[in-house]
Amino acid sequence: MPELLNPKEWVKKYSDLLFRFAILRVNDRETAKDLVQETYLAAYRNIDSFKGEISEKNWLFLILKNKIIDYYRKKSNEILTELDKCENALDDYFDDKGHWKGEMVPNGWNTDYNSSLESKEFFEILNKCLQRLSELSRIVFTLKYLDEKESDEICKELTITSSNYWVMIHRAKLQLRACIEKNWLTK
């Protein structure tokens, strides 16, 4: 077995990194803390299985990713309920022919994405807008665009249908666009 740091050193060395990773994905401080703690417990319990094929840091992140996926799976049962509640949400954006309603037509975003100031401001607003999404929409969006998972993998992990997945992604994009336009582009 490769030599590992003392588990007490894991907390000093990796807690901030693991917490930031978790909080971006679950958007709840207490849940993120719990997931990091569960990561350390699982690593400690399975310390003999560490083969040294990846770094200790990557091993802990892999455990945390699996803990986050387990958390998402528990939440996935709520997805169908959420979809039922939001059945007519797209009516706010489109008419019965599938065309944009006049007031909902997307605005052009005339901005310089290379400007570090505009980029920083954009990501602050994006993060705030992500927090306004329902938890399950944020989970699906995060898996797709932050974790760069394939749609079929997301459906499998969350035990949802492809149709449910695409509806949630579409709604999340619409809500994010509206939030960003309201809070960033119209200042």
N, C-alpha and C positions, 0 to 999 in steps of 0.2 A: 504494500500500500504506500503510495506517495505521501510525503510528509505534508500535513495540513497545519495551518495556524491553529493555535488554541482557539476553541469556539468563543472564548471571551474576546479575542482579537477580532473575530468576525464583526461583532457589534460596532467596535471602534472604526474598523476599516471600511465596512460596506453599508452600514445602516442608512446613511444619507442617500447614497446611490439607489439602493433598493426601494427606499421610501418614495423618492421622486419618480421612479419607474412605476410604482404601484399607484400613486396618487393620480398620475396622468390617465391611468386606465380605469380606476374605480371612482374617482372624484369624491371620495369621502375619506377624511383624515383618519378616523377611527378604524374604518375597514382596511385602509392601506397599512396602518400600524399593525393590525391583527394579522394581515397577510404576511408582512415581513416577519413577525414573531413566529407564525406558523412555518415559514421558510426555514428559520433557524432551528426550530424544533425538528422538522423533517430532516434537515441536513445532519443534525446531531445524532438522530436515531439511525440514520443510514450512512454514517461516516465510513463504515467498512465497505460500502459499495463504490466509494470514490476511487476511480482507477487512474486518475491523473491524465486522462486523454484530453481533457480541457482544463483551463485554469480554474482555480478555486472560485474566483469571482464569477466566471461564466457558469460554473456548476450551481452556485447560489442563485444566479439569475434564471437559470433553467428551472430550478425548483420553484422560484417565485412565479415564473410564467405559468407553470402547471397549477399552482395555487390560484392564480387569477382565472385561469380557464375553469377550474372547479367552481369558483365563485360565480362566473358567468353562467355555467350550467345550471346552478341553483336558481339563478334569476330567469333563465330561459322559459320556465313555466309561466311566467307573467307575460311573455311576449304576445301570446294569442289573445289574452285579455286586453292588452294594450291596443292591439290591432283592431279588436272589436270596438273599443271605445273611439278609436280614431277613424272609423270607417269612412266618414264623409269629410275628412280633413283636406283632401285634395280639392274639394269643391271650392275652397277659399282661393285657390290659385287658377283653376281652369274652368272653362265653361263646359257645357254638355257635349261639345264637339272636340274637346281636348285642347282647345286654344287658350293661350294666356288671357286672363281677364285683364282689361285695360289698366287698372291700377296696380296689377301684380307683374306686369312685364318687367323683366330684369333691366336694370340700368347698366350703362357702360361703366366700367371701372377704369377711369383715367388716372392711373397712378404709376409711380416709378418703383417697381419691385426691387430695383437694385439699391435704392436708398435705404441705408441701415435704419434710419429713424422711422421711415414709413413701414419698413419690414417689422421692426420691433413693435410699433403701435398696432400693426395688423395682427400679429400673433397674440398680443395681449387681448385684443377684441375677440379674436377667434376663440381663445381659451374661455373667455367669459360667455361667449355664445354657446360653446360646447356644453358649459355647465347648465345652460338653460334647457337643453334637450332633456327629454325623459331619460331616465337611467338606461333603459334597454336600448333606445335609439343611440345613445352615446356609446354603449358597449359595442353594438354592431359597427358603428362608424369608426370607433377606435381600433377594433380588430382589423377592419378593412384598410384604413388609411394610416394608422400609426404603426400597427404591427405587420402591415402589408401581407395579410393572409388572403388566400384565395377564397372566393365566395362559397365554393362547395365545402371547403374546410370549416368555414364559419358556420354554415348550416349544420354540418355534422357535429361540431363542438357544442352548439346551442340547441341541437335537436329541433330545428325549425325547417320549414319548407323553403325552397328556392323562391317561391312567390312571396312569402312573408318577408324574407330577407330583402328582396328588391324593393318591396313597398317601404320597408323601414329605411333603407339607404336613400331612396328617393325623397321621402318626407324629411329626413335629416338634412339632406342637401338644400331642400327648399327652405326649411326653417333657418339653417345657417346663413343662407344667402340673404334672407330677409333681415335677420339680426345684424349681419355685417353691414348691409346697406344702411340700415337705420342708425347704427352706432359708430360707424367709421366713415362711410362715404358721404354722409350728409352733415358732417360737422361744420 
